[in-house]
Amino acid sequence: MAPSFHCSDLRDTLALGERLGALLGPGDTLCLSGPLGAGKTCLVQGIATGLGVDPSVPVTSPTFTLVGEYPGRVPLRHADFYRIENEARLFDLGFDDLLDGAAVVVVEWGERWPSQLPPDRLDIRIEILPSEGRRIELQPRGERGRGLAAALASGDA
């Protein structure tokens, strides 16, 4: 069974992201999915904090810029596939260059083009709950993905 977390509000989502960010290292890739407004960018903001990104640097959705890059303990590359029409466009944009192993790569809407993502990654699905809050489910892919999910679920961060 995949580990999952209930986040009552934005603070919980930021805190979970920060815990995850503290676990991440160069070459780690995360794929975030969920409906518009689910809190994907909020989770990335927490991840940025855990990676040591300067808090004065705004971490925003890269929907229109396609990729945001932020220096930290490990650099953070935040990409968004929402507006990408086809896989050839990803190649034209040089997405594969982002996966050079030097940074943490977080992709929103990565489920649109999963063949472009490394097989060893952590997929994270955010669901808006009808009552209140969010359900965040981890779907590890590969050895490193399983290790990250286990560490986050056990509270090692």
HELIX and SHEET records of a PDB file:
HELIX    1   1 LEU A   10  LEU A   23  1                                  14    
HELIX    2   2 LYS A   40  GLY A   50  1                                  11    
HELIX    3   3 GLU A   87  LEU A   93  1                                   7    
HELIX    4   4 PHE A   95  LEU A   98  1                                   4    
HELIX    5   5 GLY A  110  ARG A  112  5                                   3    
HELIX    6   6 PRO A  114  GLN A  116  5                                   3    
HELIX    7   7 GLY A  142  SER A  154  1                                  13    
SHEET    1   A 7 SER A   4  CYS A   7  0                                        
SHEET    2   A 7 ARG A 134  ARG A 141 -1                                        
SHEET    3   A 7 ARG A 121  ILE A 128 -1                                        
SHEET    4   A 7 THR A  29  SER A  33  1                                        
SHEET    5   A 7 VAL A 104  GLU A 108  1                                        
SHEET    6   A 7 LEU A  76  ASP A  80  1                                        
SHEET    7   A 7 VAL A  67  TYR A  70 -1                                        
END                                                                             
